[in-house]
């Protein structure tokens, strides 16, 4: 329930892509080695590419590193980017969520 409420909140702030990217990276961690290339390209196309439909806000250094690694991805290809997005949510979105009516209503429903 908590993740869904946080997702709804992020949608109102037009930053739902951060959670979606973080979840995609978590899923990527459990991807079999033979599927890493396909899954990495999918994540890159969805969230990293400058024309991505859900482009996340990453610094140019991180984006460039991902671009150079995407041809031969490893299990930890997205670790740095995932950590940066996690930090962004932890320092910015999540504190606002905790003060929001979304969070307050969810807590009342428990």
C-alpha positions in Angstrom: 0.0 0.0 0.0 2.8 2.4 0.9 4.6 2.2 -2.4 1.3 2.8 -4.3 0.5 5.9 -2.2 4.0 7.2 -2.7 3.6 6.6 -6.5 0.3 8.5 -6.5 2.0 11.4 -4.7 4.9 11.4 -7.2 2.5 11.5 -10.1 1.0 14.7 -8.7 4.6 16.2 -8.7 5.4 14.9 -12.1 8.2 12.8 -10.8 6.8 9.3 -10.9 9.6 8.3 -13.3 12.1 8.3 -10.4 10.3 5.5 -8.5 9.7 3.6 -11.8 13.4 3.8 -12.6 14.4 2.7 -9.1 12.1 -0.3 -9.4 13.3 -1.2 -12.8 16.9 -1.2 -11.5 15.9 -3.4 -8.6 14.4 -5.8 -11.2 17.5 -5.6 -13.3 19.6 -6.8 -10.4 17.9 -10.2 -10.6 18.1 -10.5 -14.4 19.9 -13.6 -15.7 23.2 -12.8 -17.4 21.9 -13.8 -20.8 19.1 -11.2 -20.5 21.2 -8.3 -19.2 21.6 -6.7 -22.7 17.9 -6.7 -23.5 16.9 -5.4 -20.1 19.6 -2.8 -19.9 18.7 -1.4 -23.3 15.0 -1.3 -22.3 15.9 0.7 -19.1 18.2 3.0 -21.0 15.5 3.7 -23.7 12.8 4.3 -21.1 14.7 6.4 -18.5 18.1 7.5 -19.6 18.2 8.5 -23.3 17.6 12.2 -23.9 14.4 11.3 -25.8 13.2 8.8 -23.2 9.5 8.9 -22.4 10.2 8.9 -18.6 13.7 10.5 -18.6 15.1 10.8 -15.1 17.1 13.7 -13.9 20.7 12.5 -13.9 23.9 14.6 -14.2 25.8 14.4 -17.5 28.7 12.4 -16.0 26.4 9.6 -14.9 24.5 9.7 -18.2 27.7 9.5 -20.2 29.0 6.6 -18.1 25.7 4.7 -18.7 25.9 5.5 -22.5 29.4 4.0 -22.7 28.4 0.9 -20.7 25.1 0.1 -22.4 26.8 -1.9 -25.2 28.3 -4.4 -22.7 26.2 -4.1 -19.6 27.0 -5.9 -16.3 24.9 -6.6 -13.3 26.0 -3.3 -11.7 25.5 -1.1 -14.7 22.8 1.0 -13.2 24.0 1.0 -9.6 25.4 4.6 -9.5 22.4 6.1 -11.4 20.0 4.2 -9.1 21.8 5.5 -6.0 21.5 9.1 -7.4 17.8 8.8 -8.0 17.3 7.2 -4.6 19.1 10.1 -2.9 17.0 12.5 -4.9 13.8 10.9 -3.7 15.1 10.5 -0.1 16.2 14.2 0.2 13.5 15.8 -1.9 10.3 13.8 -2.7 10.0 11.6 0.3 10.1 14.4 3.0 7.4 16.2 1.1 5.4 13.0 0.8 5.5 12.5 4.6 4.0 16.0 5.0 1.4 15.4 2.3 -2.3 14.6 2.7 -1.6 11.4 0.7 0.6 10.1 3.5 -1.7 11.3 6.3 -4.7 9.6 4.7 -2.8 6.4 4.2 -1.7 6.4 7.8 -5.3 6.9 9.0 -6.4 4.0 6.9 -4.1 1.6 8.6 
